[in-house]
Amino acid sequence: MWGILRQRGIDGGGLSLRRTRSASVSARSYAAGSKEMTVRDALNSAIDEEMSADPKVFVMGEEVGQYQGAYKITKGLLEKYGPERVYDTPITEAGFTGIGVGAAYAGLKPVVEFMTFNFSMQAIDHIINSAAKSNYMSAGQINVPIVFRGPNGAAAGVGAQHSQCYAAWYASVPGLKVLAPYSAEDARGLLKAAIRDPDPVVFLENELLYGESFPISEEALDSSFCLPIGKAKIERQGKDVTIVTFSKMVGFALKAAEKLAEEGISAEVINLRSIRPLDRATINASVRKTSRLVTVEEGFPQHGVCAEICASVVEESFSYLDAPVERIAGADVPMPYAANLERLALPQVEDIVRAAKRACYRSK
Amino acid sequence: MAIWFARSRTLVSSLRQNLGLSAIFIKHNYSSRRPVFTNSQLSPRVFLDPFSSYRHESTAVETHPYLVQQSDHEDDAQELDFPGGKVGYTSEMKFIPESSSRRIPCYRVLNEHGKIISDSDFIPVSEKLAVRMYEQMATLQVMDHIFYEAQRQGRISFYLTSVGEEAINIASAAALSPEDVVLPQYREPGVLLWRGFTLEEFANQCFGNKADYGKGRQMPIHYGSNQHNYFTVSSPIATQLPQAAGVGYALKMEKKNACAVTFIGDGGTSEGDFHAGLNFAAVMEAPVVFICRNNGWAISTHISEQFRSDGIVVKGQAYGIRSIRVDGNDALAVYSAVRSAREMAVKEQRPVLIEAMTYRVGHHSTSDDSTKYRAADEIQYWKMSRNPVNRFKKWVEDNGWWSEEDESKLRSSTRKQLLQAIQAAEKWEKQPLTELFNDVYDVKTKNLEEQELGLKELVEKQPQDYPLGFHN
């Protein structure tokens, strides 16, 4: 679908992106509408509209204000809403996360940006112990309407400490909701839902998707548009094998589905959208239809999101399975830097195609 | 350059002899923290007229009268422009000493015998307020004693006393307004007590029974009450500090006439969150009062192993925060300091730091035996001779506001009430199983509903294993 994106490091979205678009774009079924929107603009418009609608919403993070956002997601917001609502923080994730949580305790609705979720590890105590568990520990007295957002997972050539996927970590915590958008429509609808949600939400974006353009419907452009949290989307209908994934891998799965279609295998691609709560109903209904499951994620394989999906399917739809469940994840190594090694450390379209064929007994 | 330097030295030493003002030469006197501003050309203006111009700032710890502020200097070449603003320079290499020769003094109003020190600054306290303060301090003492014993008897699993810190607890609470949002650490139940939490409510939380507002979700002493503007106690240390800055920011944005008040111990100031919380509150100009209970011990870590600074009060200036050190065992001093700090925080929209010096008489908690790491004599000394409750009591009695009869009545009735509260709390049923899955989210998610249904069916199928049933 889109080829190679060479966006180096974390120095802003001003660099040019090279990408190729294939014919598979036309195969996606979106509501009729010829407008297109990048994920970046989708996120920006979502935050803008929510800030406009509710004066309690405010944005904080490193470089979100004057710099217009490390990835330009918060572009234009400082001029529009002022420094009190678009707050440039000093470099202390633990500090500003704690402050965001405290502000949420007191009734504001912060949208806290992590430059990447790798840096959220410095703040993870506040995300989990101060935000996620608070409603439960206080018996409903303290709710925390906070959103933690930022790029997650691998980018291109950023090395081990900037490439980890945190979906599995955060999705294992009761009290958090974890969302992972893929398209511009996902980005808009899910971010709006997250900001409106009274619980803490971890919103996992993807740096390489920011510049990606997607068709967007009139409905999705409306300021009241919102997607439900906990519902997956079937991106492509199929009958032979179910491919379940999220974020950037949805694009790869769709491309794999194209390749499989050429070989006569009809793949159903499910975009999770919501990692916690996981839409087990949709996944299982699909597997019961196709009898085969392939799950894909970029993160480390052990205890990953795919592991949970496989367990869920085996527990609930065992008698419907015609083949063992397939799991594709990133390599069990810290992300290497060299481009050739990085490519091998992440799932590629060919891996998904191979796994689907294995599930269909078409190959070893 | 070397020759010029040597020449200037001799000139300086001859000046010293001539003027007999050895105090001019700060290198021999470490009481000032400010670097010496000297003119490399040794303009006679500077040395012959050392008191010509200096400026006192309200936040200055001590300014040496000798110091010349650069802005008073006519020669602009003496200042250098840096991103943080103009800064004067000096050709004399001088390190700011690691500590002042004199520690920051402690603000106190009552002496050890409960008498007001003459010429003290303090905010007067009415009879009604003073009596209430004393009663609550005594109640806190009785409550701590009885709950501690209950834990020792195995009736509750855990408890943590505030013995020795009653003045900080009650006097600070008395100085705040009910709209001020309190983010406690864990040794401040007295603040909640002052605000109206009843002994029965305390007992219910400790027993985790059906009446517990915390719905049995937390360990004992993790009290919390929205109604009383007291945030639920959270175990990780110092997390409440940046949260307090956030709460302060929210209050500021909503233009409320209130501030955030947060407590921390001496040990907690070593956490990274202390730095972030104070630094941020200063940058955001948030109305937060940070109260540090310096009680000398962080479980078994003595403060000499915790930091090498002069306690916590000196750290305030590092963040640009107005600070005061107060005798934490002096209820009147604590009251005045917190009251003033609160006014400053709200009116001037700034953070304030209070270091309350005290001693942790009790063990860290019921899981600790402090005689293992400190002398029993030390504990006894502080318990008997430096007791904040007795000290305040003497003052209240001297004013004719309290008698021995009042004392015995209060203590026995509080004790009785507590014992009854414990007995009742023990007998109360525990939370129904329906509460296991509530409050994880605002609205239960589907997977939780399924799990709850699964548990319900299990309980109905195996009633012998679940005698209390699903709904209690």
Interface residues (C-beta under 8 A of the other chain):
Chain A: F58 E84 Y87 T89 P90 T92 A94 G95 F96 T97 G98 I99 G100 V101 G102 A103 A104 Y105 A106 G107 L108 P110 D125 H126 N129 S130 S134 N135 Y136 M137 S138 A139 G140 Q141 I142 N143 P174 G175 K177 D197 P198 D199 G230 P277 L278 R280 A281
Chain B: V181 L183 D212 Y213 G214 K215 R217 Q218 H222 G224 S225 N226 F231 T232 S234 S235 P236 T239 Q240 L241 P242 Q243 A244 A245 G246 V247 G248 Y249 A250 L251 M253 E254 A260 G272 D273 H275 A276 G277 N279 F280 V283 M284 E435 N438 D439 V440 Y441 D442 T445 K446 N447
